Every structure is written in C-alpha cells, then in structure tokens.
Amino acid sequence: MPSSNDALRRLPLVALGALLAASGAAMAQEGPAFCLTILHNNDAESQLLDAGSELESFGGAATFVSLVEQQRAAAAAEGCAALEAGDVPRAVVTLSSGDNFLAGPEFNASLEKGPPFYDSLVVNAIGYDALAIGNHEFDFGPDVLVDFIEGVDPEVPFLSANLDLSAEPRLQALADAGRIAGSVVLERDGERIAVIGATTEDLPFISSPRGVTVGDVAQAVRDEIEGLPDEVDKIILISHLQSVNEDVALLAELEGIDVAIAGGGDELLANPDTPLVPGDEEDVAGPYPMMVPDASGKEVPVVTTSGNMKYLGRLEVLFDDQGEVLATAGAPVRVVQKGADDAVTPDPEVAANVTVPVAAALEEAANTVVGTTEVPLNGRRSDIRTRETNLGNLIADALLVRARAAGGEFGIDGVDIGLQNGGGIRNDSVLPAGEITELDTFDILPFSNFVTVVEGLAPADLKLLMENAVSAVEDGGGAFAQISGFSLVYDPEAVALELDDAGSVVTEGQRVKEIALDDGTQIVADGAVVEGAPAVNLVTIDFLARGGDQYPFGDATFTPLGISYQQALSRFIEEDLGGKVTAEAYPEGGTGRIKTVP
C-alpha cells in the first residue's frame, strides 16, 4: 500500500470511523433516479444454530433466512423511503463478503452428511445474488470448497478477482462454467449493477489453498473495473480482506467503486439508535455506513457486519441517472429468534433441514465424553497467542505423542519435539474443570489440520522457526507457538524476524535466546546456535509445514500422518492420559516451557 496511507491504516477503527464517516444521509443536489437496497452479511462461519453461549435467543440460520425475506419484502415496498427519494425505481440485491463456512463441530456435521452441505442449503435459502470467497473457504483445501459450491444454486456466482485457480482442475472447471468469477453484472429494472469480489492476499499464510495463487488485490479490482461493459455505471465491491481498515486503504488506490462491503474483520458498524445484540454495545467500531475517500477524493460508503449471523446489513443507496451516489442510509439489523419485539419466526424449512439435524449431531458430540480435567484449561485467544498455557501444552504434547506412536508406520525414526501455532486453537475460552467432550475438542481444534512430521530440521532452521513464532507476539499474532519436547527463552523487546511474502528473510530475528531439548541438549544458547547441536525431527500441522502463518519451512519435505490435530487431542486424552488431565501435569499457567528474559 502507498506510504501516504500508513498513518491512516494505523488509526484505531473507532478513530478512523470518526475521521472518515458522516452519520446519516447526505443528499446532493442532483435528482434521484434509482434506489438500490443492499442486504449483506459476512463471516457466517457455520454458526447455524444461534449466536453462541448465553446468546441462544439471537442468530441462527433459520432466523436469518426469515429476516432476509422480511427485509427484502420491506425494501421492495419502501425503497429509499428513509432518504425521502420519492417514487423512483427500486431494487434489492443480497450479497455475502466471504467466510461462508468454517471448520468446527457444525461443519463437521456437514462433512459427515456429505454434499450438499448444510451451509450450502442455507446459502440457497438466503437467496444470495453473489458471494465473495473468503479465507476460511480454503481451510479444508480446494476440494471441500468445490463440494460446497456445487451444493449451491448454479445461477449464484462466487467472486474473487485476484485468485488464479488454474492449478486446481476442479475449481478451474467451476470458473470455466462461470460459477466462480472476478465479477458479475446483475440486471435490475433495466439497471446494470456490477459486483466485484476480492480475497485477502494473506490467503496462503492463513488457510490451505494448495495450488491456488493470490494476486495483488488493487490491480485485480482495477482490471475488473476496466473490463466491465460501458453501460455499467454502478459498482459494488465485496471483499474479504480481514479488516475494514484494509478496504479503507484499498479504496484510496481505486476509482470507480460506488459501495464497498468488507468482510473478515468482524467489525460492528452501527449508529447510536441501532438495536444491538446484548453485549455488543462496547464493540461498535464506527458508524454505518462509513464514508471513505477513494483515489479521486470521492466519498464511498463502506459497510460490514460482525459475523456468526448475528446481523443482516441493510444499506439504502440512492443513485442519479449517471450512476453517481446521491445519498445513503441504513443500519445492521440484529437477528432475533425470540424475547424481543423485533424477533422473527425461524424459517420452518431451514429449521427442519438444517437446524434439527445439526443440533442432533452436536448433541451426540456433546454427550461423547473423552475424559476429565482436574484443572481449568486456558484457551483464551489473548493468552494462547502470547504465552504458554496449559491447554497449549496439552495440544503440543498430543501432537508429539501421536507422532511418536504413528511415525514408525511412515518410516520415521523418532520424533523429538512438537509445535502448534496459537492461531489454530480456536475456542477462545477457559475450559472448566470437569468433563471434556468430543464437542469440546472440536471447539478447541476445528480446522482440517493434519499431524505432520518434518525430519532432519537443522538447528539454525529451528531457531528461524521460533523467531517466526515470537515475531508478532506483541500483536497477538497466530504464529505464536505452543511447544512440546523443548523449552524456549526469548526477549520480546529484541529485534523481530521480518519475512517477505516469499518467505525470505528481510530482517534477522534476535529474539530467541535459548532453546533446549527436554533431555538437556542445548540447541541455542545466548542467542546463537550451539556448535555441534543436532538436527531434530519436529511434529506440527500440515498448515504450518506448508508455510502457514509464514512459518519458514521452505522446501523441507514433510510427512502427514493421516490423523487430524483434533483427533490427536481426543485420542491423547482418552487413551494416553487414561481419560484424565491432571493438575500436576498441566498446572494453570503452564510448566515453564516458554519464558521471557528476566
């Protein structure tokens, strides 16, 4: 991004919203010609039943579908009434900005069922006009994404202008058939509305796209704009760039976008009078919409919703006869199942075909006890990504034990150490002392990550990996490592490792001070690799071995062991620990495997 935007991008989102946004509608002098209502959401992430613990009266796919139907009918009848537009032609489009499903117990129910997945059924029921492709769509690799898309109405396109699918034949076949595209032109009441999709450039580091390559977002969107038919004068960008701040920065490089709908950041944009889901009052990051300047200085409305089907965004946009935005108004509409005046009745078909079977699958998982824990197990995001925790230790030990047990079948002669990135541990909570169920293990480790061994890792390469692990600890980066079989001492104030997009070292890391195997063998001492230190065999997950979270494994060969990390944890508790996690082995605060310098 241009350096002129750096200060802007570093602003807190609340300050950014206050700086760039103007609450309410701003009417220009030209006469209105067309009213477009955009219904939108992002980051649904397979939250199919409700909004989560203590929010069971909110969210849920069946309720979301009913709300979409209600709002679509209201928009068709009212148009831009809030903007006092008068009797102008009006239309409605429904869009998603990505992360349309997510690994976890709900999506596991889909995998056990097989295509069409429950999430595909929900997409069909919502009646989207287009969906952006997010990063989580690739968490199970390209083939599961294909299965998901094939379960959706073939007339509904999935959009991303900056993905090259040519090395993935099944995805490319969908692209050849027009089911995946960079953009689509929707016709409404004689008006032509282009919708362009984009996916985060960080995709290779945070998901598993395999042969899919990712291009520059700004250039790809620019090319897509230039390739649109001349008669198209209304352009919507649906992007999944991980933060609305990224959309702000992107718009500063573009001209021609009329509305931007962001995804991936889970930010809640709302105005003071907007009814919110309880507990969200302190999470409002800016007004709805935010008004953001593009490269020409024109202000563009930017919207997004927080995820998990808690809100449906409704944006009214009034255009003149040249396709210029005259005014906007709108708000996120909360999804309420019961207990409030704005509650809607869940869609009975979605309830029968999705809610009931998914709830049954989760109940079965919740009733399958794999063990007990004497001590609370800490998986809070703020901790698991910044320091050693007892849950992190448990997971790293599970990888190491399973690799040692299974490695011989794959010709692996011993495994020395284990490493799990904090970003792959997703429950973001403390599991209380008591029973541990199969459902708990899915909540903790939801992704399709497979236990993988990298053999013959040189001492210098191990130090490089651990420099990456602690390079963004101050930001709570997902690369932070939970470890087994060795100890680490690092200095969070020292120079951090910096890598470029190709994984090459830009700045040498100086944070790692000590690495010692559990048998006392020193690998790194006083910040330097010890002469004569041995190579090691390391177990991790295939996501990291393939370069996820920018782990610099380079061209190292690795062997997946055919067991997921969730299965490894479940078996470790049930079989290797005899169903009991003890406070002695996994005390609160950990055992001192990871320390900072005094």
C-alpha positions as CSV (number, residue, x, y, z in Angstrom):
1,M,0.0,0.0,0.0
2,P,1.2,3.6,-0.6
3,S,3.1,5.1,2.3
4,S,0.7,8.0,2.3
5,N,-1.9,5.7,3.8
6,D,0.2,4.2,6.5
7,A,-0.8,6.6,9.3
8,L,-4.5,6.2,8.2
9,R,-4.2,2.4,8.5
10,R,-2.7,2.6,11.9
11,L,-5.5,4.6,13.4
12,P,-7.8,2.7,15.8
13,L,-11.0,1.8,13.9
14,V,-13.2,4.0,16.2
15,A,-11.0,7.0,15.5
16,L,-10.9,6.1,11.8
17,G,-14.7,6.0,11.7
18,A,-15.0,9.3,13.4
19,L,-12.5,10.8,11.0
20,L,-13.9,9.5,7.8
21,A,-17.6,8.9,8.4
22,A,-20.6,11.1,8.4
23,S,-23.6,9.8,10.2
24,G,-27.0,9.9,8.5
25,A,-27.8,10.6,4.9
26,A,-26.1,13.3,2.9
27,M,-28.2,14.4,0.0
28,A,-26.7,16.0,-3.1
29,Q,-28.4,18.4,-5.5
30,E,-28.9,16.1,-8.5
31,G,-32.3,14.4,-8.9
32,P,-32.7,10.8,-7.7
33,A,-33.2,8.2,-10.4
34,F,-32.7,4.7,-8.8
35,C,-32.8,3.3,-5.3
36,L,-30.8,0.1,-4.5
37,T,-31.2,-1.7,-1.2
38,I,-28.2,-3.9,-0.4
39,L,-28.8,-6.7,2.1
40,H,-25.5,-8.1,3.2
41,N,-23.5,-10.1,5.7
42,N,-20.1,-11.7,6.1
43,D,-18.3,-14.3,8.3
44,A,-21.3,-16.5,8.8
45,E,-18.8,-19.2,9.7
46,S,-21.2,-22.1,10.1
47,Q,-22.9,-20.6,13.2
48,L,-26.1,-22.3,12.2
49,L,-28.0,-22.8,15.4
50,D,-27.7,-19.5,17.3
51,A,-25.2,-16.8,18.3
52,G,-23.5,-18.9,20.9
53,S,-23.4,-19.4,24.7
54,E,-25.8,-17.0,26.5
55,L,-27.0,-15.7,23.2
56,E,-29.2,-18.5,22.2
57,S,-32.1,-16.1,21.5
58,F,-30.1,-14.5,18.8
59,G,-28.7,-15.5,15.4
60,G,-29.2,-18.9,13.8
61,A,-29.6,-19.8,10.1
62,A,-33.4,-20.4,10.1
63,T,-34.0,-17.0,11.8
64,F,-31.5,-15.3,9.5
65,V,-33.3,-16.6,6.4
66,S,-36.7,-15.3,7.7
67,L,-35.1,-11.9,8.4
68,V,-33.7,-11.7,4.9
69,E,-37.2,-12.5,3.5
70,Q,-38.7,-9.8,5.7
71,Q,-36.2,-7.2,4.8
72,R,-36.3,-8.0,1.1
73,A,-40.0,-7.6,1.1
74,A,-39.8,-4.3,3.1
75,A,-37.2,-2.9,0.7
76,A,-39.1,-3.8,-2.3
77,A,-42.2,-2.0,-0.9
78,E,-40.5,1.0,0.7
79,G,-37.4,1.7,-1.4
80,C,-35.3,4.6,-0.2
81,A,-38.1,6.0,2.0
82,A,-35.6,7.0,4.7
83,L,-33.9,9.2,2.1
84,E,-37.2,10.8,1.0
85,A,-36.4,9.7,-2.5
86,G,-40.0,9.8,-3.8
87,D,-41.3,7.4,-6.3
88,V,-38.2,6.1,-8.1
89,P,-37.4,2.7,-9.5
90,R,-36.0,0.4,-6.8
91,A,-34.4,-3.0,-6.5
92,V,-32.8,-5.3,-3.9
93,V,-29.6,-7.3,-4.1
94,T,-28.3,-9.8,-1.4
95,L,-24.5,-10.3,-1.0
96,S,-22.0,-12.1,1.2
97,S,-18.5,-10.9,1.8
98,G,-17.0,-14.3,2.5
99,D,-16.2,-16.9,5.1
100,N,-19.4,-18.6,4.3
101,F,-18.4,-21.7,6.3
102,L,-15.9,-22.6,9.0
103,A,-14.4,-25.8,10.3
104,G,-15.9,-26.9,13.6
105,P,-18.5,-29.1,15.1
106,E,-21.3,-27.6,13.0
107,F,-19.4,-28.0,9.8
108,N,-18.2,-31.5,10.9
109,A,-21.9,-32.4,10.8
110,S,-21.9,-31.4,7.1
111,L,-18.7,-33.4,6.4
112,E,-20.3,-36.5,8.0
113,K,-23.5,-35.9,6.0
114,G,-21.7,-35.2,2.7
115,P,-22.7,-32.8,0.0
116,P,-24.9,-30.8,-0.3
117,F,-23.5,-29.4,3.0
118,Y,-25.9,-27.8,5.5
119,D,-24.2,-24.5,4.8
120,S,-24.9,-24.8,1.1
121,L,-28.6,-25.4,1.9
122,V,-28.6,-22.2,4.0
123,V,-27.0,-20.2,1.1
124,N,-29.7,-21.4,-1.2
125,A,-32.4,-20.5,1.3
126,I,-31.0,-17.0,1.7
127,G,-31.1,-16.3,-2.0
128,Y,-27.8,-14.5,-2.5
129,D,-27.1,-12.8,-5.7
130,A,-23.3,-13.2,-5.3
131,L,-20.8,-14.3,-2.6
132,A,-17.2,-13.4,-2.1
133,I,-14.7,-16.1,-1.4
134,G,-13.0,-15.7,2.0
135,N,-10.0,-17.4,3.5
136,H,-11.9,-20.0,5.6
137,E,-13.4,-21.4,2.4
138,F,-10.0,-23.0,1.9
139,D,-9.4,-24.4,5.4
140,F,-10.2,-27.9,4.2
141,G,-8.4,-27.4,0.9
142,P,-9.9,-26.7,-2.6
143,D,-11.9,-29.9,-2.9
144,V,-14.2,-29.2,0.0
145,L,-14.7,-25.7,-1.4
146,V,-15.8,-27.3,-4.7
147,D,-18.2,-29.6,-2.8
148,F,-19.6,-26.5,-1.0
149,I,-20.1,-24.5,-4.2
150,E,-21.6,-27.5,-6.1
151,G,-24.3,-27.7,-3.5
152,V,-25.4,-24.1,-4.2
153,D,-27.8,-23.0,-6.9
154,P,-25.7,-23.0,-10.1
155,E,-27.0,-19.5,-11.0
156,V,-25.3,-17.9,-8.0
157,P,-21.7,-16.9,-8.6
158,F,-18.8,-16.9,-6.2
159,L,-16.5,-14.0,-6.7
160,S,-12.8,-13.2,-6.4
161,A,-10.9,-11.2,-8.9
162,N,-7.4,-11.9,-7.6
163,L,-7.4,-15.7,-7.3
164,D,-5.7,-17.9,-10.0
165,L,-7.4,-21.3,-10.0
166,S,-5.6,-22.8,-13.0
167,A,-3.6,-25.3,-10.9
168,E,-6.7,-26.7,-9.3
169,P,-8.7,-28.5,-12.0
170,R,-12.0,-28.8,-10.1
171,L,-12.0,-25.1,-9.1
172,Q,-10.9,-24.1,-12.6
173,A,-13.8,-26.2,-14.1
174,L,-16.2,-24.1,-11.9
175,A,-14.6,-20.9,-13.2
176,D,-14.9,-22.1,-16.8
177,A,-18.6,-22.7,-16.2
178,G,-19.0,-19.2,-14.7
179,R,-19.7,-20.4,-11.2
180,I,-16.5,-18.7,-10.0
181,A,-15.6,-15.3,-11.5
182,G,-14.0,-12.0,-10.8
183,S,-17.3,-10.1,-11.1
184,V,-20.9,-10.4,-12.2
185,V,-23.3,-7.9,-13.7
186,L,-26.8,-8.0,-12.2
187,E,-29.7,-6.6,-14.1
188,R,-32.5,-4.9,-12.1
189,D,-35.3,-2.9,-13.6
190,G,-33.2,-2.0,-16.6
191,E,-30.3,-1.0,-14.4
192,R,-26.9,-2.9,-14.6
193,I,-25.1,-3.3,-11.3
194,A,-21.6,-4.8,-11.2
195,V,-20.4,-6.8,-8.2
196,I,-16.6,-7.4,-7.9
197,G,-15.1,-9.9,-5.4
198,A,-11.6,-9.9,-3.8
199,T,-9.8,-12.2,-1.3
200,T,-7.1,-11.3,1.1
201,E,-3.5,-11.5,-0.2
202,D,-2.6,-13.3,3.1
203,L,-4.6,-16.4,2.0
204,P,-1.5,-18.7,1.6
205,F,-0.4,-17.9,5.1
206,I,-3.8,-18.3,6.9
207,S,-5.5,-21.1,5.1
208,S,-4.8,-24.1,2.8
209,P,-5.4,-23.0,-0.8
210,R,-3.0,-25.6,-2.2
211,G,-2.4,-24.8,-5.9
212,V,-4.5,-21.6,-5.8
213,T,-2.3,-18.5,-6.1
214,V,-3.2,-15.0,-5.0
215,G,-2.6,-11.8,-6.9
216,D,-2.5,-8.1,-5.9
217,V,-6.0,-7.0,-4.8
218,A,-5.8,-3.4,-6.0
219,Q,-4.6,-4.3,-9.5
220,A,-7.1,-7.2,-9.9
221,V,-10.0,-5.0,-8.9
222,R,-8.7,-2.2,-11.2
223,D,-8.5,-4.6,-14.1
224,E,-12.0,-5.9,-13.3
225,I,-13.4,-2.4,-13.3
226,E,-11.8,-1.6,-16.7
227,G,-13.2,-4.8,-18.2
228,L,-16.8,-4.1,-17.3
229,P,-19.3,-3.1,-20.1
230,D,-19.6,0.6,-20.8
231,E,-23.3,0.6,-19.8
232,V,-22.4,-0.5,-16.2
233,D,-22.4,2.6,-14.0
234,K,-22.9,1.1,-10.5
235,I,-20.2,-0.9,-9.0
236,I,-20.2,-2.8,-5.6
237,L,-17.0,-4.3,-4.2
238,I,-17.5,-7.3,-1.9
239,S,-14.1,-8.1,-0.4
240,H,-12.7,-10.4,2.3
241,L,-9.5,-8.6,3.3
242,Q,-9.6,-9.3,7.0
243,S,-10.3,-5.8,8.2
244,V,-12.4,-2.8,7.2
245,N,-9.2,-0.8,7.5
246,E,-7.9,-2.8,4.6
247,D,-10.9,-1.7,2.5
248,V,-10.2,1.9,3.5
249,A,-6.6,1.6,2.3
250,L,-7.7,-0.2,-0.9
251,L,-10.2,2.4,-1.8
252,A,-7.5,5.1,-1.7
253,E,-5.9,3.3,-4.6
254,L,-9.1,2.8,-6.7
255,E,-11.6,4.9,-8.7
256,G,-15.0,3.7,-9.8
257,I,-16.3,1.8,-6.7
258,D,-19.6,3.1,-5.6
259,V,-20.2,0.9,-2.5
260,A,-17.7,-1.4,-0.6
261,I,-18.8,-4.3,1.6
262,A,-16.0,-5.5,3.8
263,G,-15.5,-9.0,5.3
264,G,-13.1,-10.8,7.6
265,G,-12.7,-8.3,10.4
266,D,-15.9,-8.9,12.3
267,E,-16.2,-5.2,13.0
268,L,-19.6,-3.9,14.1
269,L,-20.6,-0.7,12.4
270,A,-23.8,0.9,13.9
271,N,-25.3,4.3,14.7
272,P,-26.4,5.4,18.2
273,D,-30.1,4.4,17.7
274,T,-29.3,0.9,16.3
275,P,-30.7,-2.0,18.4
276,L,-27.8,-4.4,19.1
277,V,-27.3,-7.9,20.3
278,P,-26.7,-7.7,24.1
279,G,-23.0,-7.3,24.9
280,D,-22.2,-5.6,21.6
281,E,-22.7,-2.1,22.8
282,E,-19.0,-1.6,23.6
283,D,-17.9,-3.2,20.3
284,V,-19.2,-0.6,17.9
285,A,-16.2,0.4,15.7
286,G,-17.8,3.2,13.7
287,P,-20.9,4.5,12.0
288,Y,-23.0,2.7,9.4
289,P,-22.0,3.5,6.7
290,M,-18.5,4.8,7.0
291,M,-17.8,7.4,4.3
292,V,-14.3,6.9,2.8
293,P,-12.4,8.8,0.1
294,D,-11.3,6.9,-3.0
295,A,-8.2,7.9,-5.1
296,S,-10.2,10.7,-6.7
297,G,-11.4,12.1,-3.4
298,K,-15.0,10.9,-4.0
299,E,-16.5,9.5,-0.8
300,V,-17.6,5.9,-0.9
301,P,-19.9,4.2,1.6
302,V,-18.2,1.3,3.3
303,V,-20.2,-1.2,5.4
304,T,-19.6,-4.6,7.1
305,T,-21.3,-6.6,9.8
306,S,-20.0,-8.6,12.7
307,G,-20.2,-12.3,12.0
308,N,-21.9,-15.5,13.1
309,M,-25.2,-14.5,11.5
310,K,-25.9,-12.0,14.3
311,Y,-26.7,-9.1,12.0
312,L,-28.1,-8.5,8.5
313,G,-26.8,-5.3,7.0
314,R,-29.3,-3.1,5.1
315,L,-27.9,-0.2,3.1
316,E,-30.1,2.1,1.0
317,V,-28.2,3.7,-1.8
318,L,-29.8,6.5,-4.0
319,F,-28.2,7.0,-7.5
320,D,-28.7,9.7,-10.0
321,D,-29.2,8.9,-13.7
322,Q,-25.4,8.9,-14.2
323,G,-24.9,6.2,-11.6
324,E,-23.4,8.6,-9.0
325,V,-24.3,8.0,-5.4
326,L,-26.5,10.8,-4.1
327,A,-27.2,9.6,-0.6
328,T,-27.1,6.6,1.7
329,A,-28.8,5.4,4.9
330,G,-29.1,2.2,6.7
331,A,-28.2,0.0,9.7
332,P,-27.3,-3.5,10.7
333,V,-30.5,-5.4,11.7
334,R,-30.0,-7.8,14.5
335,V,-31.2,-11.4,14.1
336,V,-33.6,-12.2,17.0
337,Q,-35.2,-15.6,17.5
338,K,-37.3,-14.7,20.5
339,G,-37.8,-12.5,23.5
340,A,-37.9,-9.1,21.8
341,D,-40.3,-7.0,19.7
342,D,-38.1,-7.4,16.6
343,A,-38.0,-11.2,16.8
344,V,-38.8,-13.1,13.7
345,T,-40.1,-16.7,13.3
346,P,-37.4,-19.1,12.1
347,D,-37.9,-20.4,8.6
348,P,-39.6,-23.8,9.1
349,E,-37.9,-25.5,6.1
350,V,-34.4,-24.4,7.2
351,A,-35.3,-25.4,10.7
352,A,-36.3,-28.9,9.6
353,N,-33.5,-29.5,7.1
354,V,-30.6,-27.7,8.9
355,T,-31.3,-26.8,12.5
356,V,-32.7,-30.1,13.6
357,P,-30.0,-32.4,12.1
358,V,-27.1,-30.2,13.0
359,A,-28.4,-29.9,16.6
360,A,-28.7,-33.6,16.8
361,A,-25.1,-34.1,15.6
362,L,-23.8,-31.6,18.2
363,E,-25.8,-33.2,20.9
364,E,-24.2,-36.6,20.1
365,A,-20.7,-35.0,20.2
366,A,-21.6,-33.2,23.4
367,N,-22.6,-36.5,25.0
368,T,-19.4,-38.3,24.0
369,V,-17.1,-37.8,26.9
370,V,-13.4,-38.3,26.1
371,G,-12.1,-37.6,29.6
372,T,-12.0,-35.2,32.5
373,T,-9.7,-32.4,33.6
374,E,-8.8,-31.6,37.2
375,V,-7.8,-28.1,36.2
376,P,-9.2,-25.3,34.0
377,L,-7.6,-25.4,30.6
378,N,-6.8,-21.9,29.2
379,G,-7.5,-21.4,25.5
380,R,-8.3,-17.7,25.6
381,R,-7.1,-16.1,22.4
382,S,-5.3,-13.3,24.2
383,D,-3.3,-15.9,26.1
384,I,-2.9,-18.7,23.6
385,R,-1.2,-16.3,21.2
386,T,1.1,-14.6,23.6
387,R,2.3,-17.0,26.2
388,E,2.5,-20.6,27.3
389,T,-0.8,-22.0,28.6
390,N,-1.8,-25.4,29.9
391,L,-4.2,-26.1,27.1
392,G,-1.4,-25.2,24.6
393,N,0.9,-27.7,26.4
394,L,-1.7,-30.4,26.2
395,I,-2.2,-29.9,22.5
396,A,1.5,-29.8,21.7
397,D,2.0,-33.0,23.8
398,A,-0.8,-34.6,21.9
399,L,0.9,-34.0,18.6
400,L,4.2,-35.3,19.9
401,V,2.8,-38.5,21.4
402,R,0.7,-39.3,18.4
403,A,3.6,-38.7,16.0
404,R,5.9,-40.9,18.1
405,A,3.2,-43.6,18.1
406,A,2.4,-43.4,14.3
407,G,5.7,-42.3,12.9
408,G,7.1,-45.8,12.5
409,E,4.3,-46.7,10.1
410,F,5.7,-44.0,7.8
411,G,9.3,-44.9,8.2
412,I,10.1,-42.0,10.6
413,D,12.8,-42.9,13.1
414,G,11.8,-41.0,16.2
415,V,10.2,-37.5,16.7
416,D,11.9,-35.1,19.1
417,I,9.7,-32.0,19.5
418,G,6.2,-30.7,18.8
419,L,4.9,-27.3,17.8
420,Q,1.3,-25.9,17.5
421,N,0.5,-22.4,16.4
422,G,-1.8,-20.5,18.7
423,G,-3.9,-19.4,15.7
424,G,-5.1,-22.9,15.2
425,I,-6.5,-23.1,18.7
426,R,-9.9,-21.5,18.4
427,N,-12.2,-22.0,21.5
428,D,-11.1,-18.6,22.9
429,S,-12.3,-19.6,26.4
430,V,-11.2,-21.4,29.6
431,L,-12.5,-25.0,29.6
432,P,-13.6,-25.5,33.2
433,A,-12.5,-28.5,35.4
434,G,-14.8,-31.4,34.7
435,E,-15.8,-33.4,31.7
436,I,-14.1,-33.0,28.3
437,T,-16.4,-34.0,25.4
438,E,-15.8,-34.7,21.7
439,L,-17.6,-31.4,21.1
440,D,-15.0,-29.6,23.3
441,T,-12.2,-31.0,21.2
442,F,-13.8,-29.7,18.0
443,D,-14.3,-26.3,19.6
444,I,-10.7,-26.2,20.5
445,L,-9.2,-27.5,17.3
446,P,-11.8,-27.1,14.5
447,F,-9.7,-27.0,11.3
448,S,-8.8,-29.7,8.9
449,N,-5.1,-29.7,10.0
450,F,-3.2,-32.9,9.9
451,V,-0.4,-34.1,12.2
452,T,2.7,-33.8,10.1
453,V,6.4,-34.6,10.7
454,V,9.4,-32.6,9.3
455,E,12.5,-34.7,9.5
456,G,16.1,-33.6,9.9
457,L,15.5,-30.0,10.8
458,A,18.8,-28.2,11.2
459,P,19.4,-26.2,14.4
460,A,19.6,-22.9,12.6
461,D,16.3,-23.7,10.9
462,L,14.7,-24.5,14.3
463,K,15.9,-21.1,15.6
464,L,14.4,-19.4,12.5
465,L,11.1,-21.2,13.1
466,M,11.0,-20.0,16.7
467,E,12.0,-16.5,15.7
468,N,8.9,-16.5,13.5
469,A,6.8,-17.9,16.4
470,V,7.6,-14.9,18.6
471,S,8.0,-12.2,15.9
472,A,4.5,-10.7,16.4
473,V,3.8,-11.7,20.0
474,E,3.1,-8.1,20.9
475,D,0.3,-8.1,18.4
476,G,-1.2,-11.4,19.4
477,G,-0.3,-13.0,16.1
478,G,-1.5,-16.5,15.3
479,A,2.1,-17.7,14.7
480,F,2.9,-17.8,18.4
481,A,3.9,-21.4,19.3
482,Q,2.8,-23.8,22.0
483,I,5.5,-26.4,22.3
484,S,6.4,-29.8,23.5
485,G,9.8,-31.6,24.0
486,F,11.8,-28.5,24.4
487,S,12.0,-25.1,26.2
488,L,12.3,-21.6,24.8
489,V,13.6,-18.4,26.3
490,Y,13.1,-15.2,24.2
491,D,13.3,-11.4,24.5
492,P,10.1,-9.7,23.3
493,E,12.0,-6.4,23.2
494,A,14.6,-7.5,20.8
495,V,14.5,-7.1,17.0
496,A,11.8,-9.3,15.5
497,L,12.2,-11.5,12.4
498,E,10.7,-10.0,9.3
499,L,9.9,-12.1,6.2
500,D,8.7,-11.0,2.8
501,D,5.8,-12.7,1.0
502,A,8.1,-15.3,-0.5
503,G,9.4,-16.3,3.0
504,S,12.8,-14.7,2.5
505,V,14.4,-13.0,5.5
506,V,14.2,-9.3,5.3
507,T,15.3,-8.7,8.9
508,E,17.2,-11.3,11.0
509,G,15.4,-12.0,14.2
510,Q,17.2,-11.6,17.5
511,R,14.5,-12.5,20.0
512,V,15.3,-16.2,20.6
513,K,17.9,-16.6,23.3
514,E,17.7,-20.2,24.5
515,I,16.4,-23.5,23.0
516,A,17.0,-26.7,24.9
517,L,15.6,-30.2,24.4
518,D,13.9,-31.9,27.3
519,D,17.0,-34.1,27.7
520,G,19.1,-31.0,28.3
521,T,20.7,-30.8,24.9
522,Q,21.3,-27.1,24.0
523,I,20.3,-26.0,20.5
524,V,20.6,-22.3,21.0
525,A,22.5,-20.5,23.8
526,D,22.9,-16.8,24.3
527,G,21.1,-16.1,21.1
528,A,23.4,-18.3,18.9
529,V,23.1,-21.8,17.6
530,V,25.4,-24.1,19.6
531,E,28.2,-25.7,17.6
532,G,27.6,-29.3,17.1
533,A,23.9,-29.1,18.1
534,P,21.9,-32.0,16.5
535,A,19.2,-31.8,13.9
536,V,15.7,-32.8,15.1
537,N,12.5,-34.3,13.9
538,L,9.6,-32.0,14.5
539,V,5.9,-32.7,14.5
540,T,3.5,-29.9,13.7
541,I,0.4,-29.5,11.5
542,D,0.4,-29.5,7.7
543,F,-0.9,-25.9,7.6
544,L,2.4,-24.7,9.1
545,A,4.6,-27.2,7.2
546,R,3.2,-25.7,4.0
547,G,4.1,-22.2,5.1
548,G,1.0,-21.1,7.0
549,D,1.4,-18.1,9.4
550,Q,4.6,-17.5,7.4
551,Y,6.5,-20.4,9.1
552,P,9.7,-20.6,7.0
553,F,9.9,-24.3,6.4
554,G,11.0,-23.5,2.9
555,D,11.4,-26.6,0.7
556,A,11.7,-29.0,3.7
557,T,9.9,-32.3,3.0
558,F,7.2,-33.4,5.4
559,T,5.0,-36.4,6.0
560,P,1.4,-36.1,7.0
561,L,0.4,-39.0,9.3
562,G,-3.2,-39.3,8.4
563,I,-4.7,-38.0,11.6
564,S,-6.2,-34.6,12.3
565,Y,-5.0,-32.5,15.2
566,Q,-8.5,-32.7,16.7
567,Q,-8.3,-36.5,16.6
568,A,-4.8,-36.4,18.1
569,L,-6.0,-34.4,21.0
570,S,-9.1,-36.5,21.6
571,R,-7.0,-39.8,21.5
572,F,-4.3,-38.3,23.7
573,I,-6.8,-37.5,26.4
574,E,-8.8,-40.7,26.1
575,E,-6.0,-43.2,25.5
576,D,-2.6,-41.9,26.5
577,L,-3.8,-39.9,29.6
578,G,-6.3,-42.6,30.6
579,G,-9.1,-40.1,30.3
580,K,-7.7,-37.7,33.0
581,V,-5.9,-34.4,32.6
582,T,-4.1,-33.8,36.0
583,A,-3.3,-30.5,37.6
584,E,0.2,-31.9,38.3
585,A,1.0,-32.5,34.6
586,Y,-0.9,-29.4,33.3
587,P,-1.0,-26.7,36.0
588,E,-2.6,-23.4,35.5
589,G,0.0,-21.1,33.9
590,G,1.9,-23.9,32.4
591,T,5.1,-25.6,33.4
592,G,7.7,-23.0,32.3
593,R,8.3,-24.3,28.8
594,I,8.3,-20.8,27.4
595,K,9.9,-17.9,29.3
596,T,11.0,-14.3,28.5
597,V,14.3,-13.0,29.5
598,P,14.5,-11.6,33.1
